Amino acid sequence: MLRWQELASKGIKTPGAISNHSSVLHNNKMYLYGGSSGLSTNSTFYALDMNTLLWEPIKTRGDVPPECDEHTAVVHGEEMIIFGGFVDGERTNNTHKYSFKDNAWQKVAQVSDAIPCARAGHSAVVVSGSESSEDYMYVFGGRDNEDRKLNDLWRMSLASN
């Protein structure tokens, strides 16, 4: 039987009521990126300690991605990877990686002319060890800049971007 339980989190600064963000789990912390509350976009990167339920804002360095929502986020090893979403009201197809170890963001340079179109509201997963033991991030669907529903599947090699 499925049973939900509401938990009370705490912290001096918390995300508050927010939607269209992404969350990933790494080393017993939930990391929350982006999202929005009403007409304002969340500009703070947060971590929630799953043992203490304490929120903390994370100050990062590097090529910090712009505020966005309706993007996706996945974890691969020691990195969080975000893709797409809305930035300043426009859909994007940018990819950024966050290194948990270095506490730094890096914009991923596209190494191919074949890339997914700008999109938001899509889904993404990491598949490890498929086809010759290489790890991939797969992106499916979403909506394009003309607000059309997409039915396409893309993959990015996590070894070579």
C-alpha positions, 0 to 999 in steps of 0.5 A, a space after each residue: 500500500 502506498 502511503 505519503 507522509 508530509 515532512 517539515 523541512 527547515 533552514 534560514 533560506 528555503 525554496 518556498 512554494 516553487 514549481 517547474 524546477 528540477 531535483 536530483 539526489 546525490 550523496 544523501 542530499 537533494 539538489 534543487 535547481 531553477 523553477 519559478 514561483 508566480 512570475 519570478 524565476 528561482 535564482 538560488 541553487 539549493 541542497 536539502 540534507 535528507 537526514 536533517 531536512 535542512 535546506 541550504 543555498 549553495 554558492 557556486 562558481 564557474 559558468 553558472 547557468 541562467 535562471 531557468 524552468 521546465 528543464 531536466 536534470 540528471 546525475 552521472 557520477 559526480 556531476 549534475 547535468 541540466 538540459 533545455 527549459 525556459 530562459 527569459 521566456 524562451 526555450 533553450 537547448 543549452 547543457 550545463 554540468 555541475 561538479 559536486 566535487 569542485 562546486 563549479 558549473 561548466 557549459 557543455 560545448 556542442 561537438 556535433 551539428 546534430 543537436 536537439 532543438 530548443 525545448 521545455 517540458 521534456 524528460 531525461 534519463 541516464 543509461 549506464 553501460 548501454 552499447 559498448 559500455 558507454 554512458 548516455 543521457 537520453 532526452 525525450 519530447 517536450 515542446 518546441 519554440 512553436 509550442 508543438 509537442 515533440 516526439 523525438 529521442 536524442 542521446 548524448 555521450 557522457 564521455 565525449 559530450 
